[in-house]
Amino acid sequence: MLLRIFGNPMDFSLSVAHCPMARGSEGANWIQEGAKIENSYFGESMRSCGDIQDHLPPRAHLEPPAPRESRPVARPAEGHQH
């Protein structure tokens, strides 16, 4: 993400917001101005879905995300074929 490399180039703070339902309930983040959620993933019906994860003041750099727990890979049962 560019904000990790170059930092916030704006003269105002940016917010990192997160919607847990985006991308098939995998969740997704976006950058926005202000702390009021403006979720565009689901249109007007869910404009306020999500929460603020972080604030990024002018010239500050976004920290890398914490490592995610890996999910086990689903494997077909032995001998099962289609």
C-alpha positions in Angstrom: 0.0 0.0 0.0 1.3 3.4 -0.9 0.7 4.9 2.5 3.1 2.4 4.0 5.9 3.5 1.6 5.2 7.2 1.2 3.0 8.1 4.1 0.0 10.4 4.2 0.7 13.3 1.7 -2.4 15.2 2.8 -2.6 18.2 5.2 -5.3 16.3 7.2 -5.6 13.0 8.8 -6.9 9.9 7.0 -8.8 7.0 8.5 -8.3 3.3 7.7 -11.8 1.8 7.7 -12.8 -1.9 7.6 -15.9 -3.7 6.5 -16.1 -7.3 7.7 -18.7 -8.3 5.1 -16.9 -7.1 2.0 -15.3 -9.6 -0.5 -17.5 -12.5 0.4 -17.2 -11.9 4.2 -13.4 -12.0 4.0 -13.4 -8.3 4.9 -11.7 -5.3 3.2 -10.1 -2.0 4.2 -10.3 1.4 2.6 -8.8 4.8 3.2 -11.1 7.8 3.8 -11.2 11.3 5.1 -12.9 11.7 8.5 -14.1 9.2 11.1 -17.7 8.7 9.9 -17.9 5.4 8.0 -18.5 5.9 4.3 -18.6 2.3 3.0 -18.9 2.1 -0.7 -18.8 -1.7 -1.0 -22.6 -2.2 -0.7 -24.0 1.1 -1.9 -26.5 3.2 0.1 -28.1 0.3 1.8 -25.0 -0.4 4.0 -23.2 2.9 3.9 -22.4 2.9 7.6 -21.3 -0.8 7.9 -17.8 -1.1 9.2 -15.5 0.6 11.7 -12.4 2.7 11.9 -9.2 0.6 12.4 -6.6 3.4 12.4 -6.0 7.1 12.0 -3.1 8.4 9.9 -2.0 12.0 10.6 -0.3 14.1 7.9 3.2 12.8 6.9 2.8 9.6 9.1 3.3 6.2 7.6 0.8 3.3 7.8 2.1 0.4 9.8 2.2 -3.1 8.1 -0.8 -5.3 9.1 -0.3 -7.9 11.8 0.3 -11.4 10.5 -3.0 -13.2 9.9 -3.6 -16.7 11.2 -3.5 -19.2 8.4 -6.6 -21.1 7.8 -6.4 -24.9 7.1 -6.8 -25.8 3.5 -9.8 -28.0 2.9 -8.9 -31.3 1.2 -11.1 -33.9 -0.2 -11.5 -37.1 1.7 -9.2 -39.9 0.5 -10.7 -42.0 -2.2 -13.4 -39.4 -2.9 -13.6 -38.6 -6.6 -16.0 -36.7 -8.9 
